[in-house]
Structure formats: structure tokens, C-alpha cells
Amino acid sequence: MLWNHGYYAESGYTYGFYPETMPLRLHWAALVQGHITPKQCFRYLDAGCGQGLNLIIAAASHPDSEFVGIDFLPEHIAHARHLAQACGLTNVTFIEGDFIELAANPAQLGEFDFAVCHGISTWVAPAVQTALFQLIGKVLKPGGTFYNSYNTLPGWLGAIPFQHLILLEQRSKSGAAAVKAAQASMAQLQENKAGLFAAQPSLTARLQQTSKQNPNYLVQEYNNQDWKPVFVTEMMDRMSAVKLNYLGSATLADAFDSLLPTGIAKLLGDQQSPALREQMRDYATYQSFRRDLYVKGRRVSINPQTERPKKDGHYETRTGGFASEGNFDTYSAVLDAVAGEPQGITLGELQKRLGKQTEFKPLVMTTSLLVNGSWLFTNQTVEEQGREVARTVNQGLANAAAAGAPYQFAASPVTGGACGMSEIDWALLSAHLKGLPKNEWPRYVSEQLGALNRTMMKEGKPVKDSDSLAKLLSKSVSNFQNKKLKVHFLG
């Protein structure tokens, strides 16, 4: 077997951010399901850290804690180390390592309070997966929390023939070319009413989705020889073998069975076995991707970037294939109460503000769903040291973005996560960090965009008229100040 163990290693992974892996979100998800995790001075392991941006964002928000990222692709680790150095981070370490080799000597890594494995376990060879779980089981502290996201059945049943066709095409073509060839063949089969599409109607939507996705993501998703979605109960058995017990979902909406249709919620509630309950859930929702929490042995604020529904609208939350509409008045009352506290509010304080008639358990569910839907976000008190670390990190990211790096997220110390960023946002954040007067920000943005050979766009068209450009720049500055700078970077 070659060094890559059959994993597709010819192109780097995307520069993603995964909110559910952030320590504060993990803390919240575990807490609503009865498990307490540390919020300070913890150790956090990212097994399969990719390009490292997600871990750097986490480390920037928790300067009192230690973060370790492992990946077997040298170019991923090289990028991650360079970025961490450019951001001035000293509490994150990146290791080029093979899970099989590391599992043979786990003591070298020490113990961890958190371990996360995002999108790795059902893409690697069986021997690598076994070693990965053995490693996690050995380095996780008693009481530690493990986040594992992976592809599941039955949701991937329809796409298995497509992935198999990609592997066949890959025998004679490069990864991206193999994907394109398989897409073209599938399109012809569908056009000629092949029986596969009648038997697997979900395949049509899956193929339509691939036409819009990042090519780098597609080859990492589909081109691995050992790509194999599993049933949740199979994963539970593998976790049990390394002393890890299922806690619940890191997807907050999935933590509340009451969001499901009444009959299905009753069916799940009647199950005495967690394994049977979760398998029934996946059958009911046709689940294709799970974010599970396993264990060994909060503050919230308004997110101004997510608009509230209008009076005749609703707060929709999805769990699997089912949509649940939250009571407009109840959800709006919670948001109104939180909006009155710019520095955030604890659940206990929120309950008092809403009145004695508000029961705590339903309030936990309501706020969790509002966090899941991005109307609220978790909030933490940030000391000046933490703010300085975040400023240094974000300046490094902004410098890289100014040179053309494809980063779309900045570290948000207040939320313990990230803030989505456009090229204009990066320029404005850089202007703020450099201490430029606000009246110079529009000029600075224009210069930064010009250096990247970009221009301001409106409705898909470049803005050339000076007056229109000035108005658009002014609006961009205002939106950045009110919706991002104050909330994510100043608190």
C-alpha cells in the first residue's frame, strides 16, 4: 500500500469553516444533551485538519487553550503552519502524521478534552479508520468529547452508483476529469430514462448539486477508493470498541425529537435502545450526513446578519427532511429580549426577562434552534489578551486575502467562531486594524480591489460611475461597521 492508503491526494482540500466544531458550539450541544465540557484552558485535537483555517479560527478565539491539528497531506500542513505563523498564533500546532503510526504511540500527543474529526472517517481505508478511532479513544480524557461527522445510509444510497462510476473513470483519467466524465455519462443515462433514476429518485438532485460545487470539494468527496457511507449503528459499534459512548447530535436542531412529525417522534420515543432510536431517525429523515457527539467514560447574542421573518413569515428549522415552523410570537419575544443586551445574555437571565411563565426546558430548545438557524450565536467574554490575539490573527488573514488568498472567514473572538468575509470586508477589516480614519476606508477599499484587479459590482454588473461607486462604498462601510465589526470584532 502506498503512503496515501488509497486516499485521493492529488489536490488540496477547500478552506472551509465548520461552526459545529467550534468549542463553544460543542459546549452548547453537549450541555443541552446533559454533558458538561470545559470552556477554558482545554486541549483540542483536530484529526484531519485539512488546510488548517478552521482550527486557526478556533485557536484565535481561545488563546488560553491548546490546539493540535493532524493531517497526512504535507501540503495541508505546510499551508497551515505558514498561515499560523503569519497570524502570530502560538497556541496551535500542526503535525504531519499517519493515523496508523500515531495510534501505535499515542502518548506523544498527550490527552485532550475535545477531539474532532470532520469528514474523514468514511473516506479512508478500513485500517486507517480503525487506527483513527483507536487514537481518539486513547488520547481523549475520561469525560472528553469527540465530534465525528461522516456520510451515512440510507441518504447516500442513490449516489453510490455515481461514485462507483467516478472510480472506474479514474482508472484512465485524472480526478477532476473522472468526475466530469461520470457526470456526462449520468446525464446521458438520465436523458434516456435509465432505470437507475426511476429506482433512485434522489440521484437527480444529487447530480444537480454536483454541478454547482467546488471541483476541489468534489474530488475529495467522491474520488477516494474507500469512500463508504455507513449506517449510524455501524459507527456506534466502532465507537463502543474504543470506549466512546453516543451522546447525541452536534446539529442543534437534531437534538429535539419534538420537531419531527408526531408519529415519528413517538416511534423514536418508544425505542429503549439508543442505537435503534438513531437508526429509525435516519430512516425517517433519509439522513446522508451526521455530526455525532461521543463521550468518554453559554451565553447568546443577536446575529444581525440573519434577517428575522416578517410578521406573516415563520422561523423555519429543518431536521433531516422535515421542516418545523417555530411560533412567531415566542421566537420573536426571545430575540427581542436578547436584542436588549448588546453584550449578550445568559439563559437564566433570559428566562427572568421573559417572565415566570417561561419554562426553562422549552427555552433551551427555542434558543438552540435560533442558534442553529443563525438568528442567535453563542457569546463569550473576551479579555484584552484574547482580543489582541484575534487582531493579530485577522491581520495575518487580511494580508493573505489582500494578496489573493481564497479565505472567506475571519476569527470572531466574541462568538468563539468565525465571521463570513468578502473581498470588500477583508479590505475594511484591514483598514480598521491599521487604524485608518473611517473617511479613508472607501479609498483603501478601492485600492485593495484594484490591486486584485477587481471592481465593485451591483446586480452582477461593474459599477463605473463615480457617484454610484461612492454610494456603494458608503453602504458597504456602513454594513460592515454595524453588522460585522461591532458584533464579531469589537463585542
Secondary structure as UniProt FT lines:
FT   TURN            3..6
FT   HELIX           19..21
FT   HELIX           23..31
FT   TURN            32..34
FT   STRAND          43..47
FT   TURN            50..51
FT   HELIX           53..61
FT   TURN            63..64
FT   STRAND          66..71
FT   HELIX           74..86
FT   TURN            87..88
FT   STRAND          92..96
FT   HELIX           99..104
FT   HELIX           106..109
FT   STRAND          112..118
FT   TURN            121..123
FT   HELIX           126..139
FT   STRAND          140..152
FT   TURN            153..156
FT   HELIX           157..159
FT   HELIX           160..169
FT   TURN            170..172
FT   HELIX           175..191
FT   TURN            192..193
FT   HELIX           195..199
FT   HELIX           202..210
FT   TURN            211..212
FT   HELIX           215..222
FT   TURN            225..226
FT   HELIX           232..240
FT   TURN            241..243
FT   STRAND          244..249
FT   HELIX           252..255
FT   HELIX           257..259
FT   HELIX           262..269
FT   HELIX           274..285
FT   STRAND          289..296
FT   STRAND          300..302
FT   TURN            304..305
FT   TURN            311..312
FT   STRAND          315..319
FT   TURN            320..321
FT   STRAND          322..326
FT   HELIX           328..339
FT   TURN            342..343
FT   HELIX           347..354
FT   TURN            356..357
FT   HELIX           360..372
FT   TURN            373..374
FT   STRAND          376..378
FT   HELIX           384..402
FT   TURN            403..404
FT   STRAND          409..412
FT   TURN            413..416
FT   STRAND          417..420
FT   HELIX           423..433
FT   TURN            434..435
FT   HELIX           438..440
FT   HELIX           441..451
FT   TURN            452..453
FT   STRAND          457..458
FT   TURN            459..460
FT   STRAND          461..462
FT   HELIX           466..480
FT   HELIX           481..490
//
